[in-house]
Amino acid sequence: MVNCEGKAGRFRVLQSDNEYRETKFDDAIVSQLENIIKGIEKWAILYSGETPVDYYMYLIFKITDGQLIEILP
């Protein structure tokens, strides 16, 4: 979740395969991706009219054979 100041928190990790079935990736890969995302200090600020608002940001990491092949916003 990104707050109205552009600061992220309350991270959640969901892991699924290409068929959207729950799965588990290597803990080292997941940890590395989490640390990179948590290291981003300033996210975009979104507005409703002139008022900044909180929002959810979903990032999808496509991993094949332990390799990151695509990031989708």
N, C-alpha and C positions, 0 to 999 in steps of 0.2 A: 504494500500500500504506500502511496506517495501522498504526503500531506500538502496543504495549501502553500507551504513554504518551499516545496521542492525537495523535501527530505524523506527518504524511504525508511520503512520499518515493517514489522510484523510479516516477515518473509515466510513463505510456505513452499514446500517442494512436493510436487506430484510427479510420479514416475510411471510411464506407460510405454508399451511397445507400439509398433506401427498399426496395430489393430485396436489401439486404445484400451488394452487390457493392462491392469496394474502389474508392474514389474519392478525389479530392483537393479539399479546400475551399480557399478563399482563405487564404494564409498569415497575413494580418493578423487574420482572424477567429480562426484556430486559436491564434495567439500571444496574442491578447487573452484568450481563454478559459483558456489555460494559466496566464497571469499571475494571473488572478482566483483560480483553484483553488489555485495555489501560495501565494497570499497568506493563505489560511485557516490560522490558527495553531493552533487547537485543534479536533480532530475528536472524535467520540464515542469513548469507551472501552468496548469490549465485553468481557464476562467469560464464562469457562467455569467455572461454579461461582463461586468467589470469586477466581479468578485472571484478571487482565487478559490478553488475547490480541491478537496481531497479526491483521489481516484485510485483505482486498482490498475497496476501495470502487469500484464502477463508477458512473460518471455518464454519462448519455446526453443529448446536446444535439441536439435536432431543429432543423435549419436549413432554411428554405425561402426561395429567392430572396435569400440573404444575410442573412436575418432570423432571429434566434433565436426559435422559437415555443414550445418546450417543453423542460423539463429533467426527466429521469427518474432517480430514484436506483437 
